Every structure is written in C-alpha cells, then in structure tokens.
C-alpha cells in the first residue's frame, strides 16, 4: 500500500511538472505533433523524424527538470534575528546541488513582507554537481513587529527555455523588530527609597542579638558566626545568617488603550511611549532593578505571575523587548486591571506612560500612586482628554491632579528627546514639575528630588 501511494504521488508530481512548459516548449510540442500528423498523411518519413524530434525535446526537458528540482536544496540564515527599528538585518540564502547532474538556470526568490522592502530575486547560473551558490540581501523596517520570511522559492529552467519548474521550501524564519532603545542618563528619582538603584536595602537588621535570624551550621561556615544562645536553646550549632541584599523593584506601566492615543505610524505618540518604555526598562535593568512590564490589560511580563527572571538581566531585557515589539492598542475602557495588579502595595518604583486621561482614570492613577514607593508619569501632551470639551484646560487639570497625588509628571510630545526628559525626573518635585500650568522651569525646581 505504501509503495502504491508513493507511485501515485510520483505520477501526480510528474503531471504537475508538465504544467511548467513555457510558451516555447508548448510551441515545440504542438509543432512536433502537427509535423507527425502531416508526415502520416503525406507519407513523408523525414518529416516524421523532424516532428518526433520537436515533440520529444520538451518532454525530455520536463523529465530532467522534474528530477533536478527535487535534488536542489535551499536554506536561509538570518543574522541577527532581532534588530531595532531602522536597523538592518542580513539574510543569506544558500542553494546546494546534491545531484550528479549540473543544473540549468536558477531563479531564486524569497518572500518577505512589504514593510521590509522589495521582494529579493536572484538569477544563478548553472550549478555543478555537488556545488553550491550563496547570495544575500538586507532588510530593514521603520515599524516594530514580528515579520515572517519565506518560503523560499526556486525556479529551475532548462538551457533551451522549454520548461520552468518552481519549488517552494517549507523553512521559514521570523525577524523581530524591537523598539530602538535610547541611552538614558543615571538619575536619582524623587521619592526613591534609599539604596534603590545604585545601592541595596539590607533585609536583616544588625542592631542586636534579638534581631538576628540564625540558621543551621553548614560545613565551611566561619566559627566566629556561631550564635551561642540559639545553639544552647536548640541543641545544635546555629550561625548568624548573612545579610542579604534586597533587589530594587520597578514596574513599567504602559497605557495601550486605543481611545487614549491619536495618530499611527512611526511618529505617533503611542510609538514614542513604546520606545520610552523599552528604554526605561533596559536602563533600570542595567542599574540592578528587578523590572517587569505591565499594560492596562493586566498582562505582566516576564514570567507567568509577573515575576522577573532569575539570572542574567539580559534574558529579562530580551523578553521585555520582544513583548514591546508586538504590543498593540487594546480595547480596555480604563486602567482598572492595572490597578488591581498593583494593589498588593509591594512596588518600589512605578514608571508609567499614560495617554489621554479623563477624570475617572486620573483618580485611578492617583490610587495607584498610593501603593508605590516612587512614581514617575510620562503623559502625552496634545492628546484630547476623553470626554473633555476644552482639551488644553482638561489636560492641565489632570496633570495637576497627578502631581497632587504624588506623581512626578513629565508631559511629552513625539518631538521631545527622551534622554533630556528623563534627566528632569530628578529635578522635578511631584507637586512642581516642569511642563504644567504654574510649574517652574526645570532649573528652578532643581533639588526637589531626593539625592
């Protein structure tokens, strides 16, 4: 049964190959058949030979190319597989001839999304038996996202131009275009707890024996750390536990509500906010923070429970950037789900990127601030607040309400430089930050933040 199925598939594939006859091949076949008929009618043997030659030549080309097509392999190598917006990635294509016969003319084409540029096409001369050819092209995108590459298509043609057969390879690759991370200056944020960022918070006090939490003695422990009172009470050697540093925590909150943002494309305010979230997350990871990403939908990255990854911070950074590469607008009406995630009150620092806020969402953001140690809000400027008639006055009112709640508010537009705006975060007091109504300049409010 298996052998019969293979024979059927081979015959079906051969019949499909006949559809690859070009106009020249079909013309030769028709001319050969016509000559054969005329030779039979007129009784001309020489004309019959000519007709047979014309008809057999395209058939032979079909059979040869049918075998050659399945004995040519193709592969793709993408380097790197993750690039920033407007950065280039190189795609290298390789064709190997694994048959004992040379190939004819090869036409190579790779399928790529239109945002990565025109579809690459290459023409390769005959490939000797066991030989290979390599070609490459570059792709770049102004839009973040995940873009499939492939399948790779190979078109084989015979030297006479009688037949052209196409083969598609199943292998595909994915190019991830992440937001462009901008370097940020190190700043001490207003209200930041002592030891966060550049330092550490001691988890255990060392003011006296009553504050010591002992543990069982382990081979190799220093005998000078033996806690004799606990040893006498428990009947076994107990030693003082080493002081353990507690890693600073930060949540980057990204408002993705569709109604909160205007415009689209690379220069839209939402894209600026996504780039800002990526830059802040990578910057704080480099400073030793435990960073997680939160959106208004309540989705947490990394980890299934929102916890940060253990080990190298580059793993966490890669996961955050991959998530931001595909983040889109949500249909959420507000920030309630994000508030529910943050209600445990265990957050050290929250950096939020808000779109347009109405009175209800401003009040909800104020309640979020009550559960954090420090909070910085970057709010889109020039976005029409939801449900507001006078956009400018409503925007100033909402910014003022956030500052009164304790947020360090930094209004932004897509034309603002993120590094310069971030520099103001340690100069802006939550109640008197630059950029709002009645607020002083960045230089005038310097010193308001904790140093």
Secondary structure, DSSP 8 states (H G I E B T S, - for coil): -HHHHHHHHHHHHHHHHHTTB-HHHHHHHHHHHHHHHHHHHHT-HHHHHHHHHHHHHHHHHHHHHHHHHTTEEEEEEEE-SEEETT-EEEEEEEEEE-SSS---EEEEEEEE-GGG-S--EEEE----TT-EEEEEEEEE-SS-EEEEEEEEEEEEE-TTS-BEEEEE----EEEEEE-----------TT--TTSSSS-EESS--SSGGG--EEE--TT--GGGB-HHHHHHHTS-EEE----EE--EEEEEE--BGGG----STTSHHHHHHHHHHHHHHHHHHTT-EEEEEETT--EESSTTS---SS-HHHHHHHHHHHHHS---B--SSSHHHHHHGGG--EEEEEEEE----HHHHHHHHHHHTTEEEEEEEEESS---TT-SSHHHHHHHHHHHHHHTT-EEEEE-TTS-HHHHHHGGGT-BTTB-TTSTT---TTTTTT-S--
